[in-house]
Amino acid sequence: MVARARRSDAVLNRERIVTAARAALTELNGADEDLALHLVAKSAGVGQGTLYRNFPTREHLLAEVYRQEIDELVSAVPALLAQRTPLDALTRWLDRLIEYARVKRGVMAAIEASAWQDLYADNHSKLDNALTALLTKGQAEGEIREGVDAADVILLLGALSRVPQTEWETRAPTVVTIIVDGLRRR
Protein backbone atom coordinates (compact mmCIF):
# COMPACT_ATOMS: atom_id res chain seq x y z
CA MET A 1 0.00 0.00 0.00
CA VAL A 2 1.34 3.42 -0.96
CA ALA A 3 1.29 6.00 1.82
CA ARG A 4 -0.75 9.08 1.05
CA ALA A 5 0.84 12.48 1.28
CA ARG A 6 -0.33 14.37 4.34
CA ARG A 7 -2.62 17.32 3.79
CA SER A 8 -0.95 20.67 4.32
CA ASP A 9 -3.25 21.52 7.24
CA ALA A 10 -2.41 18.19 8.89
CA VAL A 11 1.32 18.89 8.51
CA LEU A 12 0.82 22.38 9.95
CA ASN A 13 -1.18 20.98 12.89
CA ARG A 14 1.58 18.50 13.67
CA GLU A 15 4.22 21.25 13.57
CA ARG A 16 2.15 23.48 15.85
CA ILE A 17 1.69 20.63 18.34
CA VAL A 18 5.43 19.99 18.49
CA THR A 19 6.16 23.71 18.86
CA ALA A 20 3.63 24.02 21.69
CA ALA A 21 5.04 20.95 23.43
CA ARG A 22 8.58 22.33 23.14
CA ALA A 23 7.47 25.63 24.67
CA ALA A 24 5.69 23.81 27.50
CA LEU A 25 8.75 21.66 28.21
CA THR A 26 10.96 24.74 28.27
CA GLU A 27 8.67 26.27 30.87
CA LEU A 28 8.70 23.09 32.96
CA ASN A 29 12.53 22.96 32.77
CA GLY A 30 12.69 19.50 34.30
CA ALA A 31 10.19 20.23 37.06
CA ASP A 32 8.29 17.31 38.53
CA GLU A 33 5.11 18.39 36.78
CA ASP A 34 3.72 16.35 33.90
CA LEU A 35 3.39 17.83 30.46
CA ALA A 36 -0.34 18.59 30.24
CA LEU A 37 -1.34 17.35 26.80
CA HIS A 38 -4.70 19.13 26.84
CA LEU A 39 -2.83 22.41 27.38
CA VAL A 40 -0.44 21.56 24.54
CA ALA A 41 -3.42 20.96 22.24
CA LYS A 42 -5.03 24.22 23.34
CA SER A 43 -1.80 26.17 22.86
CA ALA A 44 -1.36 24.64 19.39
CA GLY A 45 -4.92 25.59 18.46
CA VAL A 46 -6.00 21.99 17.83
CA GLY A 47 -8.37 19.60 19.51
CA GLN A 48 -7.22 16.72 21.66
CA GLY A 49 -8.30 14.30 18.93
CA THR A 50 -5.88 15.95 16.50
CA LEU A 51 -3.10 15.75 19.07
CA TYR A 52 -3.69 12.04 19.72
CA ARG A 53 -4.07 11.28 16.00
CA ASN A 54 -0.56 12.66 15.49
CA PHE A 55 0.94 11.44 18.77
CA PRO A 56 -0.89 8.46 20.30
CA THR A 57 1.03 8.74 23.57
CA ARG A 58 2.92 11.35 25.54
CA GLU A 59 6.13 9.45 24.75
CA HIS A 60 5.53 9.76 21.01
CA LEU A 61 5.18 13.52 21.32
CA LEU A 62 8.20 13.89 23.59
CA ALA A 63 10.30 11.73 21.28
CA GLU A 64 9.41 13.97 18.34
CA VAL A 65 10.31 17.12 20.30
CA TYR A 66 13.64 15.55 21.24
CA ARG A 67 14.37 14.42 17.67
CA GLN A 68 13.65 17.90 16.32
CA GLU A 69 15.90 19.49 18.94
CA ILE A 70 18.74 17.15 17.96
CA ASP A 71 18.19 17.76 14.25
CA GLU A 72 18.24 21.55 14.74
CA LEU A 73 21.44 21.37 16.77
CA VAL A 74 23.16 19.16 14.21
CA SER A 75 21.98 21.13 11.18
CA ALA A 76 23.26 24.39 12.69
CA VAL A 77 26.91 23.28 12.58
CA PRO A 78 27.74 23.82 8.88
CA ALA A 79 26.30 27.34 8.83
CA LEU A 80 28.03 28.27 12.08
CA LEU A 81 31.38 27.02 10.77
CA ALA A 82 30.88 28.85 7.47
CA GLN A 83 30.00 32.18 9.10
CA ARG A 84 32.11 32.26 12.26
CA THR A 85 35.55 31.47 13.57
CA PRO A 86 35.67 27.92 14.93
CA LEU A 87 35.77 29.00 18.58
CA ASP A 88 32.88 31.43 18.10
CA ALA A 89 30.94 28.73 16.20
CA LEU A 90 31.49 26.30 19.07
CA THR A 91 30.44 28.93 21.62
CA ARG A 92 27.24 29.75 19.76
CA TRP A 93 26.48 26.04 19.30
CA LEU A 94 26.95 25.43 23.01
CA ASP A 95 24.61 28.35 23.73
CA ARG A 96 21.99 26.56 21.62
CA LEU A 97 22.80 23.42 23.53
CA ILE A 98 21.65 25.14 26.72
CA GLU A 99 18.14 25.36 25.26
CA TYR A 100 18.39 21.76 24.09
CA ALA A 101 19.41 20.73 27.60
CA ARG A 102 16.39 22.52 29.02
CA VAL A 103 14.07 20.60 26.69
CA LYS A 104 15.99 17.38 27.32
CA ARG A 105 15.43 17.76 31.06
CA GLY A 106 11.71 17.98 30.42
CA VAL A 107 11.76 14.95 28.15
CA MET A 108 13.85 12.93 30.61
CA ALA A 109 11.50 13.84 33.45
CA ALA A 110 8.42 12.80 31.48
CA ILE A 111 9.42 9.74 29.47
CA GLU A 112 9.87 6.21 30.73
CA ALA A 113 13.45 5.04 31.25
CA SER A 114 13.32 2.29 28.60
CA ALA A 115 11.90 4.60 25.94
CA TRP A 116 14.45 7.29 26.89
CA GLN A 117 17.35 4.85 26.43
CA ASP A 118 16.15 3.94 22.93
CA LEU A 119 15.63 7.56 21.97
CA TYR A 120 19.02 8.58 23.35
CA ALA A 121 20.84 5.71 21.64
CA ASP A 122 19.26 6.55 18.27
CA ASN A 123 20.26 10.23 18.41
CA HIS A 124 23.41 10.52 20.52
CA SER A 125 25.83 9.83 17.65
CA LYS A 126 24.38 12.81 15.74
CA LEU A 127 25.39 15.11 18.59
CA ASP A 128 28.82 13.49 18.86
CA ASN A 129 29.42 14.01 15.14
CA ALA A 130 28.33 17.65 15.24
CA LEU A 131 30.53 18.40 18.23
CA THR A 132 33.44 16.54 16.65
CA ALA A 133 33.12 18.70 13.51
CA LEU A 134 33.27 21.87 15.62
CA LEU A 135 36.24 20.68 17.66
CA THR A 136 38.17 19.37 14.65
CA LYS A 137 37.83 22.66 12.77
CA GLY A 138 38.85 24.64 15.86
CA GLN A 139 41.88 22.42 16.45
CA ALA A 140 42.91 22.61 12.80
CA GLU A 141 42.85 26.42 12.97
CA GLY A 142 44.66 26.54 16.29
CA GLU A 143 41.77 27.99 18.31
CA ILE A 144 40.90 24.90 20.34
CA ARG A 145 43.38 22.92 22.37
CA GLU A 146 44.59 19.59 21.05
CA GLY A 147 43.76 16.32 22.77
CA VAL A 148 40.12 17.17 23.49
CA ASP A 149 37.34 15.19 21.88
CA ALA A 150 33.55 15.19 21.88
CA ALA A 151 33.36 12.70 24.75
CA ASP A 152 35.40 15.07 26.95
CA VAL A 153 33.09 17.99 26.23
CA ILE A 154 29.94 15.90 26.71
CA LEU A 155 31.21 14.80 30.11
CA LEU A 156 31.73 18.44 31.05
CA LEU A 157 28.29 19.35 29.75
CA GLY A 158 26.88 16.77 32.12
CA ALA A 159 27.20 19.50 34.75
CA LEU A 160 24.10 21.07 33.21
CA SER A 161 22.02 18.19 34.57
CA ARG A 162 23.00 19.24 38.10
CA VAL A 163 21.93 22.87 37.76
CA PRO A 164 18.85 23.47 39.91
CA GLN A 165 15.83 24.64 37.97
CA THR A 166 15.67 27.87 39.97
CA GLU A 167 19.27 28.73 39.01
CA TRP A 168 19.15 27.66 35.35
CA GLU A 169 19.08 31.14 33.80
CA THR A 170 22.29 32.25 35.53
CA ARG A 171 24.25 29.05 36.04
CA ALA A 172 23.80 27.26 32.68
CA PRO A 173 25.45 30.05 30.64
CA THR A 174 28.24 30.26 33.23
CA VAL A 175 28.93 26.53 32.90
CA VAL A 176 29.17 26.88 29.11
CA THR A 177 31.50 29.90 29.42
CA ILE A 178 33.82 27.93 31.71
CA ILE A 179 33.83 24.99 29.28
CA VAL A 180 34.67 27.25 26.33
CA ASP A 181 37.44 28.97 28.29
CA GLY A 182 38.89 25.54 29.08
CA LEU A 183 38.77 24.54 25.41
CA ARG A 184 40.58 27.64 24.24
CA ARG A 185 44.12 27.01 23.03
CA ARG A 186 46.61 28.77 25.31
MARRO-732659 format. One record per residue (C-alpha): chain; x, z, y; residue in one letter. Coordinates in Angstrom, 2 decimals. Last residue first. Example, Ala and Ser with C-alpha at 12.3 -4.5 7.8 and 13.67 -1.06 7.14 Angstrom:
<rs>
 kette      xx      zz      yy rest
     A   13.67    7.14   -1.06    S
     A   12.30    7.80   -4.50    A
</rs>
This chain:
<rs>
 kette      xx      zz      yy rest
     A   46.61   25.31   28.77    R
     A   44.12   23.03   27.01    R
     A   40.58   24.24   27.64    R
     A   38.77   25.41   24.54    L
     A   38.89   29.08   25.54    G
     A   37.44   28.29   28.97    D
     A   34.67   26.33   27.25    V
     A   33.83   29.28   24.99    I
     A   33.82   31.71   27.93    I
     A   31.50   29.42   29.90    T
     A   29.17   29.11   26.88    V
     A   28.93   32.90   26.53    V
     A   28.24   33.23   30.26    T
     A   25.45   30.64   30.05    P
     A   23.80   32.68   27.26    A
     A   24.25   36.04   29.05    R
     A   22.29   35.53   32.25    T
     A   19.08   33.80   31.14    E
     A   19.15   35.35   27.66    W
     A   19.27   39.01   28.73    E
     A   15.67   39.97   27.87    T
     A   15.83   37.97   24.64    Q
     A   18.85   39.91   23.47    P
     A   21.93   37.76   22.87    V
     A   23.00   38.10   19.24    R
     A   22.02   34.57   18.19    S
     A   24.10   33.21   21.07    L
     A   27.20   34.75   19.50    A
     A   26.88   32.12   16.77    G
     A   28.29   29.75   19.35    L
     A   31.73   31.05   18.44    L
     A   31.21   30.11   14.80    L
     A   29.94   26.71   15.90    I
     A   33.09   26.23   17.99    V
     A   35.40   26.95   15.07    D
     A   33.36   24.75   12.70    A
     A   33.55   21.88   15.19    A
     A   37.34   21.88   15.19    D
     A   40.12   23.49   17.17    V
     A   43.76   22.77   16.32    G
     A   44.59   21.05   19.59    E
     A   43.38   22.37   22.92    R
     A   40.90   20.34   24.90    I
     A   41.77   18.31   27.99    E
     A   44.66   16.29   26.54    G
     A   42.85   12.97   26.42    E
     A   42.91   12.80   22.61    A
     A   41.88   16.45   22.42    Q
     A   38.85   15.86   24.64    G
     A   37.83   12.77   22.66    K
     A   38.17   14.65   19.37    T
     A   36.24   17.66   20.68    L
     A   33.27   15.62   21.87    L
     A   33.12   13.51   18.70    A
     A   33.44   16.65   16.54    T
     A   30.53   18.23   18.40    L
     A   28.33   15.24   17.65    A
     A   29.42   15.14   14.01    N
     A   28.82   18.86   13.49    D
     A   25.39   18.59   15.11    L
     A   24.38   15.74   12.81    K
     A   25.83   17.65    9.83    S
     A   23.41   20.52   10.52    H
     A   20.26   18.41   10.23    N
     A   19.26   18.27    6.55    D
     A   20.84   21.64    5.71    A
     A   19.02   23.35    8.58    Y
     A   15.63   21.97    7.56    L
     A   16.15   22.93    3.94    D
     A   17.35   26.43    4.85    Q
     A   14.45   26.89    7.29    W
     A   11.90   25.94    4.60    A
     A   13.32   28.60    2.29    S
     A   13.45   31.25    5.04    A
     A    9.87   30.73    6.21    E
     A    9.42   29.47    9.74    I
     A    8.42   31.48   12.80    A
     A   11.50   33.45   13.84    A
     A   13.85   30.61   12.93    M
     A   11.76   28.15   14.95    V
     A   11.71   30.42   17.98    G
     A   15.43   31.06   17.76    R
     A   15.99   27.32   17.38    K
     A   14.07   26.69   20.60    V
     A   16.39   29.02   22.52    R
     A   19.41   27.60   20.73    A
     A   18.39   24.09   21.76    Y
     A   18.14   25.26   25.36    E
     A   21.65   26.72   25.14    I
     A   22.80   23.53   23.42    L
     A   21.99   21.62   26.56    R
     A   24.61   23.73   28.35    D
     A   26.95   23.01   25.43    L
     A   26.48   19.30   26.04    W
     A   27.24   19.76   29.75    R
     A   30.44   21.62   28.93    T
     A   31.49   19.07   26.30    L
     A   30.94   16.20   28.73    A
     A   32.88   18.10   31.43    D
     A   35.77   18.58   29.00    L
     A   35.67   14.93   27.92    P
     A   35.55   13.57   31.47    T
     A   32.11   12.26   32.26    R
     A   30.00    9.10   32.18    Q
     A   30.88    7.47   28.85    A
     A   31.38   10.77   27.02    L
     A   28.03   12.08   28.27    L
     A   26.30    8.83   27.34    A
     A   27.74    8.88   23.82    P
     A   26.91   12.58   23.28    V
     A   23.26   12.69   24.39    A
     A   21.98   11.18   21.13    S
     A   23.16   14.21   19.16    V
     A   21.44   16.77   21.37    L
     A   18.24   14.74   21.55    E
     A   18.19   14.25   17.76    D
     A   18.74   17.96   17.15    I
     A   15.90   18.94   19.49    E
     A   13.65   16.32   17.90    Q
     A   14.37   17.67   14.42    R
     A   13.64   21.24   15.55    Y
     A   10.31   20.30   17.12    V
     A    9.41   18.34   13.97    E
     A   10.30   21.28   11.73    A
     A    8.20   23.59   13.89    L
     A    5.18   21.32   13.52    L
     A    5.53   21.01    9.76    H
     A    6.13   24.75    9.45    E
     A    2.92   25.54   11.35    R
     A    1.03   23.57    8.74    T
     A   -0.89   20.30    8.46    P
     A    0.94   18.77   11.44    F
     A   -0.56   15.49   12.66    N
     A   -4.07   16.00   11.28    R
     A   -3.69   19.72   12.04    Y
     A   -3.10   19.07   15.75    L
     A   -5.88   16.50   15.95    T
     A   -8.30   18.93   14.30    G
     A   -7.22   21.66   16.72    Q
     A   -8.37   19.51   19.60    G
     A   -6.00   17.83   21.99    V
     A   -4.92   18.46   25.59    G
     A   -1.36   19.39   24.64    A
     A   -1.80   22.86   26.17    S
     A   -5.03   23.34   24.22    K
     A   -3.42   22.24   20.96    A
     A   -0.44   24.54   21.56    V
     A   -2.83   27.38   22.41    L
     A   -4.70   26.84   19.13    H
     A   -1.34   26.80   17.35    L
     A   -0.34   30.24   18.59    A
     A    3.39   30.46   17.83    L
     A    3.72   33.90   16.35    D
     A    5.11   36.78   18.39    E
     A    8.29   38.53   17.31    D
     A   10.19   37.06   20.23    A
     A   12.69   34.30   19.50    G
     A   12.53   32.77   22.96    N
     A    8.70   32.96   23.09    L
     A    8.67   30.87   26.27    E
     A   10.96   28.27   24.74    T
     A    8.75   28.21   21.66    L
     A    5.69   27.50   23.81    A
     A    7.47   24.67   25.63    A
     A    8.58   23.14   22.33    R
     A    5.04   23.43   20.95    A
     A    3.63   21.69   24.02    A
     A    6.16   18.86   23.71    T
     A    5.43   18.49   19.99    V
     A    1.69   18.34   20.63    I
     A    2.15   15.85   23.48    R
     A    4.22   13.57   21.25    E
     A    1.58   13.67   18.50    R
     A   -1.18   12.89   20.98    N
     A    0.82    9.95   22.38    L
     A    1.32    8.51   18.89    V
     A   -2.41    8.89   18.19    A
     A   -3.25    7.24   21.52    D
     A   -0.95    4.32   20.67    S
     A   -2.62    3.79   17.32    R
     A   -0.33    4.34   14.37    R
     A    0.84    1.28   12.48    A
     A   -0.75    1.05    9.08    R
     A    1.29    1.82    6.00    A
     A    1.34   -0.96    3.42    V
     A    0.00    0.00    0.00    M
</rs>
